[in-house]
């Protein structure tokens, strides 16, 4: 079979590969602590499940408008207006089966061969994969520990030129848990508005999983609402990864084109899933708030545990549910150490390089697991480090 050239430019998500290897070990009788996958370990709140079931029973089993059911578009616009302090309308919202289509559609709509897209590195690996697939040039924004895993803003701004069509920002950030400050966003926004064809894709999927300060969207700065595509969704904050429900908020004119991409690819997002989304946004928020508070406790526990291990240092993340410890003093590469933990320690984690070249020397642990399991992982990691040092 001869594949198209573009397929050679398509990457993957290592988390699913590591999960498969961990499951294979479990099938052999090994006990594995799963800290590799970026998925809340909580169940979807029962009120949301009930709303999805009712929707199925009430006939929500047919096509919907490509951009989404009006009730959900209205709920998203209202929720985003309240949370971000910016007035949004339903016509600026496009609902998709998960958040990834918004990334892909934004690149297909805005980036051409020869254009440039800035993206965080280390960062969610699908950014670079989709940029390359689109034919644009991927320009990494280093997210270094020396800058608390935030970009060096002057360096970022120096990469912007007439060929730059899109800047991808992610705050709170996967894999490091960092969050962009008001001053950083303000400086980026001030430069973006100087370029008439430049847009920002602001991935805010973890915006309600912030443990310090308040979330700020770059769309809130002067002139930026017209330049920003906000990516958000239900997977993380409502533990709805399997429901496949995400959305983008963007200028109305762009939303029309993104809706056409939906028509040409997915037709629409599942109707009953969208009705569950209405309940998620308009119903009780207690379960989500309690989940975030539990993640805060887990964050503190895993950071303290990792910092107690010789050769490992870990900054306290501001948001999301990941830590990104520095493991350079172990003398192992990221992949070597991740493999050592999995096969000798029974702890599944991701090499920092799974998120880009600037992730070398780090691992990503997802603390979407119980404190009891996290403690077992800490003890196993410590044992592996001690054995490797002998």
QUICOR-V903951 format. One line per field, one symbol per residue. ss: DSSP state (H for helix, E for strand, C for the rest). A space follows every 10 residues. Layout:
# QUICOR-V903951
ss: ???
This chain:
# QUICOR-V903951
ss: CCCCHHHHHC CCCHHHHHHH HHHHHHHCCC CCEECCCCCC CCCCCHHHHH HHHHHHHCCC CCCCCCCCCH HHHHHHHHHH HHHHCCCCCH HHEEEECCCH HHHHHHHHHH CCCCCEEEEE ECCCHHHHHH HHHHCCEEEE EEEEHHHCCE ECHHHHHHCC CCCEEEEEEE CCCCCCCCCC CHHHHHHHHH HHCCCCCCEE EEECCCCCCE CCCCCCCHHH CCCCHHHEEE EEECCCCCCC HHHCCEEEEC CHHHHHHHHH HHHHHCCCCC HHHHHHHHHH HHCCCHHHHH HHHHHHHHHH HHHHHHHCCC CCECCCCCEC CEECCECHHH CCCHHHHHHH HHHHHCEECE EHHHHCHHHC CEEEEECCCC HHHHHHHHHH HHHHHHHHHC
